[in-house]
Amino acid sequence: MFQKLFILATLFLFLGKPSNEEMTYYKEYYANGKTKMEGWVQKGVKMGYWIFYYPKGSISEKGHYENGSREKYWFFYRQNGIRSKEGQYSKGKKSDWWLFYDLDGNLDYKCQLNLGIKNRICLQYDNGRISSAVKYKNGNRIREYYDMPSFKRENKLSDLR
């Protein structure tokens, strides 16, 4: 009994109990007994912090829900635990900067998104350094840059924020 209370208290401490008393903590399992997903539910709708798992137990993704839509910052992982991508959601759509990682967990590229569509700039990385940039408008490729001097001539570095 003490162990169950300790686990529940730990979950409240790290995941936070939402202030609304109608919220309940939900946990679903795979057939093998491993946790599939866990998080807060209000009237059958995902709310607050959620974690999703692969069948063998490693985390596949984690982030926040508001009214059943993904919101705020999310992290995604490969089955071996290495991060694959991360980024911001707004109203259930990818927004702002999204970072994508190679199989070793090194930054591969990052893109600015608006409503899930590439918009503004995507940067390609090679060994931790920017190797090229592509400018987009509403998902359409406008211009590609293969060196930073040409990129800087036509763009403001503040565009990279």
C-alpha positions as CSV (number, residue, x, y, z in Angstrom):
1,M,0.0,0.0,0.0
2,F,2.8,2.4,0.9
3,Q,4.5,1.7,-2.5
4,K,1.3,2.6,-4.4
5,L,0.9,5.8,-2.4
6,F,4.6,6.7,-3.0
7,I,4.2,6.2,-6.8
8,L,1.0,8.2,-6.9
9,A,2.6,11.0,-4.9
10,T,5.6,11.0,-7.2
11,L,3.4,11.2,-10.3
12,F,1.6,14.2,-8.8
13,L,5.0,15.9,-7.9
14,F,6.5,15.4,-11.4
15,L,3.5,15.6,-13.6
16,G,1.5,18.0,-11.6
17,K,-2.1,17.5,-10.6
18,P,-4.2,19.9,-12.7
19,S,-6.3,22.2,-10.5
20,N,-9.6,21.1,-12.0
21,E,-11.0,18.2,-9.8
22,E,-12.8,16.6,-12.8
23,M,-9.4,15.6,-14.2
24,T,-8.4,11.9,-13.8
25,Y,-5.1,10.2,-14.5
26,Y,-5.3,7.7,-17.4
27,K,-2.9,4.9,-18.1
28,E,-3.2,2.4,-21.0
29,Y,-1.1,-0.8,-21.5
30,Y,0.1,-3.0,-24.3
31,A,-0.8,-6.7,-24.4
32,N,2.7,-7.4,-23.0
33,G,1.9,-5.4,-19.8
34,K,4.1,-2.4,-20.7
35,T,2.7,1.1,-20.5
36,K,1.4,2.4,-23.8
37,M,0.4,5.9,-22.7
38,E,-0.3,7.9,-19.6
39,G,-1.6,11.4,-18.9
40,W,-4.5,13.5,-17.7
41,V,-8.1,13.2,-19.1
42,Q,-11.1,15.5,-18.6
43,K,-14.5,14.3,-19.8
44,G,-12.7,11.8,-22.1
45,V,-10.4,14.5,-23.6
46,K,-6.6,14.5,-23.2
47,M,-5.4,17.4,-21.1
48,G,-2.1,18.4,-19.5
49,Y,1.2,16.4,-19.7
50,W,1.2,13.0,-21.6
51,I,3.9,10.4,-22.3
52,F,3.6,7.7,-25.0
53,Y,5.8,4.6,-25.1
54,Y,7.0,2.0,-27.5
55,P,5.9,-1.6,-26.9
56,K,9.3,-2.5,-25.3
57,G,8.9,0.4,-22.8
58,S,11.1,3.3,-24.1
59,I,9.4,6.7,-24.5
60,S,8.2,7.5,-28.0
61,E,6.9,11.1,-27.4
62,K,6.0,13.4,-24.6
63,G,4.3,16.8,-24.4
64,H,1.2,18.7,-23.4
65,Y,-2.4,18.6,-24.5
66,E,-5.1,21.3,-24.2
67,N,-8.6,20.3,-25.0
68,G,-7.4,17.2,-26.9
69,S,-5.0,19.1,-29.1
70,R,-1.2,19.0,-28.9
71,E,0.1,22.3,-27.5
72,K,3.4,23.7,-26.3
73,Y,6.7,21.9,-26.7
74,W,6.9,18.2,-27.7
75,F,9.8,15.7,-27.8
76,F,9.9,12.6,-30.0
77,Y,12.3,9.7,-29.7
78,R,13.4,6.6,-31.6
79,Q,13.0,3.2,-30.0
80,N,16.7,3.3,-28.9
81,G,15.9,6.4,-26.8
82,I,17.7,8.9,-29.1
83,R,15.7,12.0,-29.8
84,S,14.4,12.2,-33.4
85,K,12.7,15.6,-33.4
86,E,11.2,18.3,-31.1
87,G,9.2,21.4,-31.5
88,Q,6.3,23.6,-30.7
89,Y,2.6,23.0,-31.3
90,S,0.0,25.7,-31.5
91,K,-3.7,24.7,-31.8
92,G,-2.7,21.2,-32.7
93,K,-0.4,22.2,-35.6
94,K,3.4,22.4,-35.7
95,S,4.6,25.9,-35.4
96,D,7.8,28.0,-34.9
97,W,11.1,26.2,-35.0
98,W,11.2,22.4,-35.3
99,L,14.5,20.5,-34.8
100,F,15.2,17.2,-36.6
101,Y,18.0,14.8,-35.5
102,D,20.0,12.2,-37.4
103,L,20.2,8.5,-36.2
104,D,23.0,9.4,-33.8
105,G,21.0,12.3,-32.2
106,N,23.0,15.1,-33.9
107,L,21.1,18.1,-35.2
108,D,20.4,17.4,-38.9
109,Y,18.1,20.3,-39.8
110,K,15.7,22.7,-38.4
111,C,12.7,24.5,-40.0
112,Q,10.4,27.3,-39.2
113,L,6.8,26.1,-39.5
114,N,3.4,27.7,-39.5
115,L,0.3,25.6,-39.2
116,G,2.4,22.5,-40.0
117,I,3.8,24.0,-43.2
118,K,7.4,25.1,-43.9
119,N,7.4,28.8,-43.8
120,R,10.4,31.1,-43.8
121,I,13.7,29.3,-43.3
122,C,15.1,25.7,-43.0
123,L,18.7,25.2,-42.0
124,Q,20.7,22.1,-42.9
125,Y,23.5,21.1,-40.6
126,D,26.7,19.1,-41.2
127,N,28.9,18.3,-38.2
128,G,27.2,20.9,-36.1
129,R,27.6,23.7,-38.6
130,I,25.1,25.2,-41.0
131,S,25.8,23.8,-44.4
132,S,22.8,25.3,-46.4
133,A,19.6,27.2,-46.0
134,V,16.3,27.1,-47.9
135,K,13.8,29.9,-47.8
136,Y,10.1,28.9,-47.9
137,K,6.8,30.7,-48.2
138,N,3.6,28.8,-47.4
139,G,5.4,25.5,-48.1
140,N,6.8,26.6,-51.5
141,R,10.6,26.7,-51.9
142,I,11.7,30.2,-52.8
143,R,15.5,30.2,-52.7
144,E,18.3,28.0,-51.6
145,Y,21.6,29.2,-50.1
146,Y,24.8,27.1,-50.0
147,D,26.9,29.6,-48.1
148,M,26.3,31.9,-45.2
149,P,27.7,35.1,-46.8
150,S,25.0,34.9,-49.5
151,F,22.4,34.1,-47.0
152,K,23.4,37.1,-44.8
153,R,23.4,39.5,-47.8
154,E,19.7,38.7,-48.5
155,N,18.4,38.0,-45.0
156,K,18.6,39.3,-41.4
157,L,20.1,37.0,-38.8
158,S,17.1,38.0,-36.7
159,D,15.1,35.9,-39.1
160,L,16.8,32.8,-37.5
161,R,15.1,33.4,-34.1
